[in-house]
Amino acid sequence: MGDLRQYGLVRAQERLRDQVGHALRAALIAGELRPGQIYSAPGLAGDLGVSATPVREAMLDLAREGLVEPVRNKGFRITEVSERDLDQYTELRTLIEVPTVGRVTRTADREQLEALRPVAEEIVARARQHDLIGYLEADRRFHLAVLALSGNSRLVETVGDLRKRSRLYGLNGLDEAGRLVSSAEEHLELLDLMIAGDVAGAQACMTRHLGHVRSLWAVAHDEPAVAREPGRAAAREPDHALTDGPGRPAASAPGRAAARGLEPAGRPG
């Protein structure tokens, strides 16, 4: 596995556990951590340049999200997502999000919806900048903000959990193929339909969008990113670093994903 320190772009004020969690999620999305593979906390700690304790804590957080599973005396296995899983996640999201979008279109005022435009525009900008972590974080904020206008916090929580479990692998390959920008632009289309009060159009757009997302999942699932060559990332220029307490900076190399401006993000979805 390559040098994971390239995913250590973090804010200094964050707890180390959270910093490590961000870096591991970035590695999951970029395909560095592969489904079905077992990784030890000490091994990952060495790649990240930190001690094993925050890595174990971060991996336990990921386990609660269903992204990894503990393997006794070995470490953590990256969970595999089956085609059936993806179909079920998409069906659940469709059952929840499509009618909710219709209801919000009828009840939300223009100002509430226009307030979401900067986030929708950010999704497109992140896709064009090849900022995959930023893309997924903006996408998460947009979808959950739309649902929040329904006033049902449990609904928002449920969809948030589904998004965690339906994360993408090897998104860098999809990005390089130019498949993310068109999906990103659908957020602006959806918002325009909602502002226009077009309930049927907004629901149809959301249905189509979730179908496209499902297609992206399928491509990512079938065509995982090729593992990087050993030492390839380390040969790049150093960038930001994780820190393991005062006086213990861990140098990092930006590599492919970091060179695209990856920022700390919420859970990918």
Salt bridges, closest charged atoms under 4 A:
ASP3 OD2 - ARG5 NH2 2.82
GLU14 OE2 - HIS22 NE2 3.15
ASP18 OD2 - ARG15 NE 3.27
GLU32 OE2 - ARG228 NH1 2.42
ASP61 OD1 - ARG17 NH2 2.65
ASP61 OD1 - ARG64 NH2 2.37
GLU65 OE2 - ARG25 NH2 2.74
GLU65 OE2 - ARG267 NE 2.12
GLU69 OE2 - ARG77 NH1 3.04
GLU83 OE1 - ARG214 NH2 2.68
GLU83 OE2 - HIS221 ND1 3.20
ASP87 OD1 - ARG214 NE 2.91
GLU97 OE2 - ARG93 NE 2.49
GLU97 OE1 - HIS143 ND1 3.29
GLU114 OE2 - ARG110 NH2 3.78
GLU114 OE1 - ARG117 NE 2.94
GLU122 OE2 - ARG126 NE 3.30
GLU122 OE1 - ARG141 NH2 2.80
ASP131 OD2 - ARG126 NH1 2.56
GLU137 OE2 - ARG140 NH2 2.80
GLU137 OE2 - ARG141 NE 3.59
ASP139 OD1 - HIS143 NE2 3.38
ASP139 OD2 - ARG163 NH2 2.43
ASP139 OD1 - HIS187 NE2 2.65
GLU157 OE1 - ARG154 NH1 3.25
ASP161 OD2 - ARG165 NE 3.22
ASP175 OD2 - HIS130 ND1 2.96
ASP175 OD2 - ARG260 NH1 3.26
GLU176 OE2 - ARG256 NH1 2.36
GLU176 OE2 - ARG260 NH2 3.04
GLU185 OE2 - ARG128 NH2 2.90
GLU186 OE1 - HIS209 ND1 2.62
GLU186 OE2 - HIS212 ND1 2.34
GLU189 OE2 - ARG208 NH2 2.59
ASP192 OD1 - ARG117 NH2 2.84
ASP222 OD1 - HIS221 ND1 3.78
ASP239 OD2 - HIS240 NE2 3.59
ASP244 OD2 - ARG248 NH1 3.08
